[in-house]
Structure formats: structure tokens, C-alpha cells
Amino acid sequence: MAEVEYGSLKDLVQKMKAGETSPVYLLYGEEFLCKNAFERLVDVLVPDKETSLNYESLDGATVSAEEIIGRLNTFPLFSGAKVVAVHGTRAFYSKASVEELAKRSIGAFDKQDLEAAARHFVNMLSLAGLSLDDMRQGGLERLFKNKSTDGLQVDPEKLAAWKNQMSDFCHQHHIGVPGSSRADEVLNEAITSGIPKGNHLVLVCDVVDKRKRLYKTIKQIGVIIDCSVPQGSSRGDERERMTLLRAHAKKVLAAAGKRAAPQVIEALYEKTGANFRSFDSEMHKLVAFVGDRGQIELDDIASALEKTKQDPIYELGNAVGERDVVTALYYVQSLLAWDFHPLQILSAVANQIRKLVLGKELIDRLLEGGWDERLDYRGFQKSVWPKAKAMDDGAHVKGMHPYVVYKTLVFASNYDYEQLASAFEALMRADQALKTGGKNGKFVLERAIIETCTSVSKESSRVS
């Protein structure tokens, strides 16, 4: 039916709202853009997806094509459309994807996003027909001399560092190389045979081989959304990247009721490059920094962003709030490398947990215990912040910036009280171990971080 670029998403969504929907959608390319496009599509297909039993989300790395089809052929429990979403599907990979996956893994490795780097890494090995043992025994070096990776030049020293860290990470997290699969053939046959009316399959992936029959089938009877960002150095590629970033910045600013002075977007791009996740994060920091002021000025970039770029304590707290173990461990390693004492780092984590307890109490008092994930910062300022400012001194919000309170509530919603209590216990054990000496400080901190971010409540344990 259609193959559209991310820039045409608005028009596509309008057509969907008018009733022009398709049985299958494929989104591929830049992770952040895919996520944004996915949310907008599913909001139209299943408006109440947060509470509806008509929406199912599956992990493409573990789910079989047969299970996807089984879920897709099951009618919804309630009237209306049903959506089966598959994130990270490998069905569009081929040997031609090896180089692109290698680039993505190295890119994530450079940013110390080891989870993403490892995911791309094992998929690359699978397509190249290599096991982790093969890779350790020189298989990776041989692969990079192969014609399939002619366009990828990697410094031998960097190649060794990437290989060793990926090997260690995969071993520590029990990540194996996926086996070969006929998922593309099975899915192609199911889509060709016909999806039950009213049901929709949404496939999300990073890399596609457009020569695959499955891709051509979806292009013919479904909708493909290209969320990729041009990586070339040509003026045309640069212009297209800026167009996408400006459109995203406009959306963030509109949601916050802000404007940007001339050259702000360009200056921010100079700092972040075409990394949409970083660009989005910095845009939100700027929105928070200007507070009630309606316009973001050029000078705000230096004032607001330099400190946070050089403040891994701040980023460590965010990672703990998000329960992101990999990122939190990265900042622990960075802080230790910059000669922070382990007790200083532990204290910072403990302070964040105390803030999360405050956040839980505020959610109880302001929102009757229920945090709505759809509540954005602008909505918070309108509906929640006035009530928070009016609270008594015991709420500890006076003098706090509204964005800080908002993020505290967002982070607090990721934990329950039992999990926060467990986190305090883990931090107390780490404090005692560090003060009594004789223990490796890095090991103690890493264990405390892992126990804090992965704590499970007793109620959750009983359910599982």
C-alpha cells in the first residue's frame, strides 16, 4: 500500500484517524524515531492501549514467528481493533546486514550503551555464522577482512577493546548468539494468507534488507515507515538531519509551551550531533532550566547543559531512578576513574533513594497513589504542580524546581515501597562493607547498584 518516510508521519496518522488503516506496519531505522512513530500509530489503532487487553507487546529477540501468528489470529477480548507489536524483530536481517549491525554495535559501544551494543553484536555474529567461541578465536578479525565488511574500517586497538568488552558483557549477562530462523518465511506466508479483519501486526526493527520477500509483501499490502537518518557527510544528508531535528524540537517546545530563539536548535545540534536520544534529553533539560520563561536563548545552552554534561553524579541518579543497571554501572566506573571515593558515590545513590521515597509519598498525597504515565511535564505544571506548591512544609517541595519534582515522581513510579526498602538495605550493607575495609570498592558499589535497580517486592515475587 505505501512506503513513507518519517517526515510524512503526520499525514499518515491523519489518514489512519480517517479510517485508512492497514493490517501490517513495519517501522525501521533510528531507535528514537521508531519509538516515537510507534507510539503515534498505536495511539490511533488502540487509543486505550495502556489498559486494554487488545494490545500485546512481544520481544522479537525471543518470540517465535509461530507465536506471533497465534497471537495475531486470536480475536480481541473486547470489541475494537487488536494490535500485536513485535519489537526488535530479526526477520528482516540477512548477511547483507552484517556491516550495518557492526556499525550500530560499535556506535553503542562508543556511548557505553553496552546492552544495545551487545544486542547488535550477537545478531551480527549470527548472520556471519560465528559463535562467541569462534569470535574469541580470531573469527571477528577474519570477518573484518571479509568482503561483507569492506566499507567498515575499525582501528585494530578499538576492535580488540570492542571484542573483549562484548565478550565479557555477553558472558556476564548470559547472552548467546541467536540461531538461524525461518521467521521471515513464516510471517510472509501468514500475512499473504490474510490477517483477521480488525487485527494489526506492527513490526519494529533497526535494520532491513529490502530484497527480502517479506519486505516486498508488506510494501504491497501494508505500510512501511522509514525512520532512518542519513549518515553521510553531504550537504543533502546534513539538511535532512536538521529537518528531522527541527521537527522534533518543535514538538518538544510546543508540549512545554516554549519558543526557541534563532540558532538555538543549530547550536544544540553542534553539541549532540544527530543522536536523537541525546538531542531530546538536552531539549528537555533546556525546557526545565528556563522555568516559567517563555523563550530559550542561546546563552541558556552553555548555562544549562555544560554542568550536566560534566556531572556524572546527576546522571547516576537518573539511571538509578530509571532502574537502568547498565547506565548506572557506567557512571559508577566513570566516577571511580575520576577519583571519587566509593562512599561519596554510595551517598549520592542513597540520596536519590530518599528522594524517591519522597516521590512515592507525593504520589500518594497528590494523586491518590496512582501515577499516570501519560502525564507529561506540561500537564504536570497545569494539574499537579499548583497542588504541590500549596502543600505544607512537611512535603519538602518548597524551593524545588517543578521539573525536579516532576522527574522525581516519574522515577518514583518505577519502584514500590518494598523495593525502596530493599534498596536501602542493600546500600546499608555496602556502606558497612566499605567502612570495614578489606573489600574491593568497585565490586561493592556494583553489587549495591545491581541490587538497588533490580530489587523485586515480595508481592511481585509471589505473583511470579
Secondary structure, DSSP 8 states (H G I E B T S, - for coil): -EEEEGGGHHHHHHHHHTT---SEEEEEE-HHHHHHHHHHHHHHHSTTTTT-TTEEEEETTT--HHHHHHHHTS--SSSS-EEEEEET--TT--GGGHHHHHHHHHHHHHTT-HHHHHHHHHHHHHHHT--HHHIIIIIHHHHTTSGGGTT----HHHHHHHHHHHHHHHHHTT--------HHHHHHHHHHH---TTEEEEEEES---TTSHHHHHHHHHSEEEEE------SHHHHHHHHHHHHHHHHHHHHHHT-EE-TTHHHHHHHHHTT-HHHHHHHHHHHHHHHTT-SEE-HHHHHHHHHHHHT-HHHHHHHHHHTT-HHHHHHHHHHHHHTT--HHHHHHHHHHHHHHHHHHHHHHHHHHTT---TT--HHHHHHHTHHHHHTS-GGG--TTS-HHHHHHHHHHHTT--HHHHHHHHHHHHHHHHHHHH--S-HHHHHHHHHHHHHT---HHHHHH-
